[in-house]
Amino acid sequence: MVRLIEPQHHLGLDDYEVFTHLSTAVRDLQREARTLGPLFEGRRVWMVNSTAHGGGVAELLPPMVTLMSELGLDTRWLVLDTDDDEFFRLTKRLHNLVQGQGDPTLGDAERELYEKVNRQTADEIAEYLSPGDVLVIHDPQPMAAGAFLRQTHDVVAIWRCHIGLDEQTPETEAAWQFLCTYAEPYDHAVFSAPEYIPDCLSRKSTIIHPAIDPLSHKNRELDVHKLVGILSAAELVEPTHPTPGAEFSAPARRFQRDGTWEPATQPEDFGLLFRPIVTQISRWDRLKGYVPLLNGFAELKAGLPGDLDDDDLPQRILDLTRLVLAGPDPDSIQDDPEAQEVLGEICDAYLKLPAELQDDIAIISIPMASPKENALIVNALHRCSDIVVQNSLREGFGLTATEAMWKRLATVGTRAAGLRQQIRDGLNGYLIRDPEAPGDVADVLRMLLGDQKRREALGHSAQQRVHNDFLIFTQIRRWLELIADTVND
């Protein structure tokens, strides 16, 4: 039921400090840790979530666990591991309800299932705990387990909720009525935006923004040869010369017109190294707005004249632009049972498009067999992109946008609360007015594709925004402060 995960993060603070643009943040973090150090003696922090790979939380935890331990706060990672598919279907429902979507009917059967798995989880977590330890529970899946343990053990318990909605609806009320039963025992809670905090946690909540690791495989700089090597190894481009890198354990796959999945170079090379590219990379989730983005791109293309003047550069750019919709292999994400269904809906929408428009769109499944290779593929796809979109209908925060902003890319989001925390409309990116309106999507893409200088200016401003507020050093400093304050109460 519970697995101890060894984080695959092999960088220490010295590795970051050698970079001039990161050194000040590293030294500030080290100074804060030395000040708070006495409060951490004899304690261990246990991070608990529902999956070791796939999604933002699983990516946040490895560098957090490693660097917090280096700073003197012994930190470990536990993952809820159950083969009960019905449990994950229920927690996916709760996830959607917190974000205002789905059937709000939750009864005794749902609570019985939820508590059964969480009590088993709590019993197994208890074997790892010592008096004075700090338990950090991430998201709704193991929330009840943390509440049960706080009532029976001498530990500090903090609940970290990565999702939310900035309005009350029947769906959110149903979700919080269900979850608030388990809120009272917690010492504190953490959210990504103040609008997300429910009444039951309003007096003991803190805002800590998620953050990215600038030297992770997903975010580090890639030189030209490394970029081409990754694309070749992942079968995203057709190599025309030998490359020094090793073959990947599994290639990326592209959806074909006949319903099969083949190398992304089929039926022909997609032109990632040559054409203007618009990209969205996220989980296969209805709330990520994939189908509306697909329809918006179709409307963009439909607005082009039949005969293009070779001297009309903006029109030629629009004509050459292609769209990449990418996400993880859905069979590899245990806690997201809807992923395969949603991917099927995206593929169905693609198959309804005219054949000539299908040629301009690639639906890519990114393998998850190797976390390193997965991250490098995402990085390479970003580096090939002129615009990165996160067309979310709801978004708890949206590290996919943060990652693109860090790479100096023109980033397009929506007015979902999490994306508004990051993107200042017109200053370091653009926000689509209505992500479900194809015309609104097409208008923003058309404007940005036609203005390279604006894209470059947005990208530079976006990177500075991330540097100031959304790097892992700021996030860890906030966590150290919160843990110190909580154990000192």
Disulfide bonds with the S-S distance in Angstrom:
Cys180-Cys200 1.98
